[in-house]
Protein backbone atom coordinates (compact mmCIF):
# COMPACT_ATOMS: atom_id res chain seq x y z
CA UNK A 1 0.00 0.00 0.00
CA UNK A 2 1.18 3.54 -0.73
CA UNK A 3 0.48 6.68 1.23
CA UNK A 4 1.37 10.18 0.05
CA UNK A 5 3.42 12.41 2.34
CA UNK A 6 4.40 16.07 2.38
CA UNK A 7 8.01 16.71 1.38
CA UNK A 8 10.31 18.83 3.54
CA UNK A 9 11.76 22.11 2.23
CA UNK A 10 15.10 20.36 1.84
CA UNK A 11 13.52 17.58 -0.25
CA UNK A 12 11.74 20.18 -2.41
CA UNK A 13 15.04 22.00 -3.00
CA UNK A 14 16.73 18.71 -3.96
CA UNK A 15 14.05 17.94 -6.56
CA UNK A 16 14.18 21.46 -8.01
CA UNK A 17 17.98 21.24 -8.27
CA UNK A 18 17.99 17.75 -9.76
CA UNK A 19 15.20 17.83 -12.36
CA UNK A 20 15.57 21.08 -14.38
CA UNK A 21 12.38 20.53 -16.39
CA UNK A 22 8.74 21.20 -15.61
CA UNK A 23 5.44 22.68 -16.70
CA UNK A 24 4.83 26.42 -16.41
CA UNK A 25 1.23 27.55 -16.00
CA UNK A 26 -0.03 31.07 -16.49
CA UNK A 27 -3.53 32.47 -17.06
CA UNK A 28 -5.29 35.27 -18.88
CA UNK A 29 -8.98 36.06 -18.49
CA UNK A 30 -9.41 32.93 -16.32
CA UNK A 31 -8.08 30.76 -19.16
CA UNK A 32 -5.09 28.64 -18.06
CA UNK A 33 -2.16 27.98 -20.38
CA UNK A 34 0.51 25.36 -19.58
CA UNK A 35 3.79 24.73 -21.40
CA UNK A 36 6.88 22.58 -20.78
CA UNK A 37 10.00 24.55 -19.84
CA UNK A 38 13.60 24.01 -18.85
CA UNK A 39 14.69 25.92 -15.78
CA UNK A 40 17.64 26.45 -13.46
CA UNK A 41 17.23 26.70 -9.70
CA UNK A 42 19.49 28.91 -7.64
CA UNK A 43 17.80 29.32 -4.31
CA UNK A 44 15.60 31.24 -3.85
CA UNK A 45 14.96 31.93 -7.56
CA UNK A 46 14.08 29.82 -10.57
CA UNK A 47 15.22 30.96 -14.01
CA UNK A 48 13.37 30.07 -17.21
CA UNK A 49 14.62 30.45 -20.77
CA UNK A 50 11.98 30.65 -23.49
CA UNK A 51 11.06 32.47 -26.68
CA UNK A 52 8.40 35.10 -27.17
CA UNK A 53 4.93 33.79 -27.83
CA UNK A 54 1.65 33.10 -26.06
CA UNK A 55 3.19 32.59 -22.59
CA UNK A 56 5.20 35.82 -22.74
CA UNK A 57 2.10 37.72 -23.87
CA UNK A 58 0.11 36.26 -20.97
CA UNK A 59 2.84 36.85 -18.37
CA UNK A 60 3.13 40.45 -19.54
CA UNK A 61 -0.48 41.07 -18.44
CA UNK A 62 -0.54 38.63 -15.50
CA UNK A 63 2.83 37.68 -13.98
CA UNK A 64 1.26 35.13 -11.55
CA UNK A 65 2.58 31.66 -12.44
CA UNK A 66 2.71 28.09 -11.22
CA UNK A 67 5.59 25.72 -11.97
CA UNK A 68 5.01 21.98 -11.59
CA UNK A 69 8.05 19.69 -11.51
CA UNK A 70 7.87 15.92 -11.35
CA UNK A 71 10.32 13.09 -11.04
CA UNK A 72 8.85 9.67 -11.81
CA UNK A 73 10.95 6.54 -11.38
CA UNK A 74 8.06 4.08 -11.04
CA UNK A 75 4.39 4.07 -10.08
CA UNK A 76 5.38 3.84 -6.43
CA UNK A 77 8.54 5.97 -6.62
CA UNK A 78 7.89 9.58 -7.62
CA UNK A 79 8.08 13.16 -6.41
CA UNK A 80 5.99 16.18 -7.38
CA UNK A 81 6.73 19.81 -6.56
CA UNK A 82 4.45 22.80 -7.18
CA UNK A 83 5.82 26.34 -6.94
CA UNK A 84 3.55 29.38 -7.11
CA UNK A 85 4.79 32.92 -7.42
CA UNK A 86 5.43 35.58 -10.01
CA UNK A 87 7.55 35.75 -13.14
CA UNK A 88 9.68 38.78 -13.86
CA UNK A 89 11.31 39.29 -17.25
CA UNK A 90 15.03 39.91 -16.82
CA UNK A 91 16.17 42.92 -18.80
CA UNK A 92 19.46 43.71 -17.04
CA UNK A 93 22.20 42.40 -19.35
CA UNK A 94 24.53 41.07 -16.65
CA UNK A 95 21.74 39.36 -14.71
CA UNK A 96 20.37 37.87 -17.95
CA UNK A 97 23.78 36.48 -18.94
CA UNK A 98 24.23 34.99 -15.46
CA UNK A 99 20.78 33.36 -15.68
CA UNK A 100 21.50 31.94 -19.16
CA UNK A 101 24.78 30.54 -17.85
CA UNK A 102 22.89 28.77 -15.04
CA UNK A 103 20.29 27.43 -17.47
CA UNK A 104 22.95 26.13 -19.88
CA UNK A 105 24.71 24.36 -16.99
CA UNK A 106 21.48 22.48 -16.32
CA UNK A 107 20.61 21.91 -19.99
CA UNK A 108 23.52 22.27 -22.42
CA UNK A 109 21.27 21.17 -25.32
CA UNK A 110 19.76 24.67 -25.32
CA UNK A 111 23.02 26.07 -26.71
CA UNK A 112 21.84 26.03 -30.36
CA UNK A 113 18.52 27.67 -29.45
CA UNK A 114 20.32 30.41 -27.56
CA UNK A 115 22.88 31.09 -30.29
CA UNK A 116 20.76 30.80 -33.45
CA UNK A 117 18.24 33.30 -34.75
CA UNK A 118 15.50 31.75 -36.86
CA UNK A 119 12.10 32.47 -38.34
CA UNK A 120 9.19 30.10 -37.88
CA UNK A 121 6.40 29.22 -40.33
CA UNK A 122 4.52 32.40 -39.37
CA UNK A 123 7.61 34.54 -40.08
CA UNK A 124 8.09 35.38 -36.41
CA UNK A 125 11.64 35.90 -35.26
CA UNK A 126 12.95 33.74 -32.45
CA UNK A 127 13.20 36.30 -29.64
CA UNK A 128 14.64 34.97 -26.42
CA UNK A 129 13.19 35.77 -23.04
CA UNK A 130 14.60 34.94 -19.62
CA UNK A 131 12.38 35.04 -16.56
CA UNK A 132 13.16 35.04 -12.88
CA UNK A 133 10.48 33.22 -10.98
CA UNK A 134 10.09 34.57 -7.48
CA UNK A 135 8.64 31.64 -5.51
CA UNK A 136 6.11 32.43 -2.82
CA UNK A 137 4.90 28.94 -1.96
CA UNK A 138 6.56 25.60 -2.74
CA UNK A 139 4.93 22.32 -1.83
CA UNK A 140 5.91 18.75 -2.57
CA UNK A 141 4.50 15.26 -2.31
CA UNK A 142 6.05 11.81 -2.50
CA UNK A 143 4.88 8.28 -1.77
CA UNK A 144 5.64 6.17 1.27
CA UNK A 145 5.38 2.42 1.03
CA UNK A 146 3.40 1.10 3.97
CA UNK A 147 3.94 -2.49 5.02
CA UNK A 148 0.77 -4.30 5.95
CA UNK A 149 0.85 -7.27 8.31
CA UNK A 150 -2.10 -9.47 8.92
CA UNK A 151 -2.48 -11.55 12.05
CA UNK A 152 -5.13 -14.21 12.07
CA UNK A 153 -6.98 -15.11 15.24
CA UNK A 154 -6.76 -18.69 16.43
CA UNK A 155 -10.03 -20.64 16.59
CA UNK A 156 -11.69 -20.86 19.98
CA UNK A 157 -11.13 -23.92 22.13
CA UNK A 158 -7.57 -24.50 20.98
CA UNK A 159 -8.66 -26.31 17.83
CA UNK A 160 -6.17 -26.39 15.04
CA UNK A 161 -6.93 -24.21 12.00
CA UNK A 162 -8.94 -25.93 9.33
CA UNK A 163 -12.46 -26.42 8.13
CA UNK A 164 -14.96 -27.45 10.82
N, C-alpha and C positions, 0 to 999 in steps of 0.2 A: 504494500500500500504506500502511496505517496501523499505527503502533506506539503503544502506550500508555506514557506517562511519568509519573513522580511529579511532583507540583506542589511548588513551594517554599512555605515558610511565608508569604511575601509574596503569592504567587498565591492561596493558600487564604484569606488575609485579604480579598483583593480580591473573591473570589467571595462570601464570607459577607457582606461589606458591600453588594455589588451586588444580590444575589438577594432576600433577605428572605422567602423561602418555602421550606418543605421538608417532610420527613416525620419525625415524632417516633416513635421506637420505645421501648416499655417492655415489661416482662414480669412476669407473676405466675404462680407455680407452673409455671415452664418453658413458659408459653404466651405467645408474643409478641403484641403489639398495636401497630399502626402507624396513625397518623392524620396528615393534612396540617395544618400549622400556619404561621402567620405569625410572624416573629421579628424582633428588632432586634439587631444586633451592635455592641457597644461593647467593644472588646478590653480585657480577656480574656473578658468574659462575653457570653452570649447570653440575651436576654429573650424569653419566650413569653407571649402573652396567650391565654387559653382560658376555657372555662366548665367548671363541675364536671360530672363524668360518669365514665365508665369509666377514662379515662387518669388523672384525679386520684385516683381510688380506688386504682389500681395504683401510682402514684408514691408515694402515702402509705405503702404497705407496702414498696416497693422503689424507691428514688430513682435507681437506675442507669438511664441512658437512652442512646440513640443518635439523633443527628440527621443525616439525609442530605439534602444540598442538591445540586441539579443545575441546570445551565444548558445547554440544548440549542439550538444554532443550526441545525445540520444533522447528518446521520449521521457526518460526519467533522470536526465542529466542536462539541465539547461539553466540559464540565467537571463533575466529580463530587467532592463533599467529604463526608467522613464524620467526625463529631465524636462521641466517646464521653466520658461523664462522669457527673455527677449533677445532678439537678434539685432545687432548693430553693424552696419556696413563699415568696414575699415577703410578710411580714405588716407590716413597718414602713411606716407611712403615707407618709412622705416618699420612701422608696426606691421604693415601689410607684408613686407618682405620677410620679417621674422615669422609671421603666421604661415606664409607659404613654405618657408623652410621647415617648420614643424610638420605641416601637412605632408610634404614630400618625404620626410623621415618616416612617417607612418605608411605612406603609400607612394613609393617611387614610380609606380606605373602612371601617375598623373603627369610626369615630366613632359611627354609630348603635348598633352592638352594645355599645359601652362605655357609652353614655348611656341606653339603654332597658332597662327591666326587662320581662321577658315570661315567660309560662308556656307550656310545650310541650304536646304531646298527652297526655303522661303526668302533667300538672299538676305538673311540676317547675319551680321558679323558676330563671331564668337567674342563676347566681351566678358572678361573674367570679373568675378565678384568674390570678395573674401568677407565673411561675417565673423564677428565675435559673438558667441552666445553667452549671455550672462545668466547662469543658472540661478533660479530662485528656490526650486524644490527638486530634489532628486530622490526617487524611490526605486527599490529593487526587490525582486522576488526570485526565489530559487526553490527547488524541491528538496525534501528530506525523505529518505526512505525510512519507513516505519516497519519494524519487525513485529509480526503478529505471532503470538504463541497461543495455542489452544490447549487447555487442560480439560480432560474428560473426567467426569465424576464416576466413581466406582458404583456398581449396582449395590443396592441395599442388601443387608444380610450376608455380606462377604462372598456372595456368589461370584464366580469368575465371569468375565465378559463373554457374551455370546447371545444367541437367540433363545429366549425362554417362552 
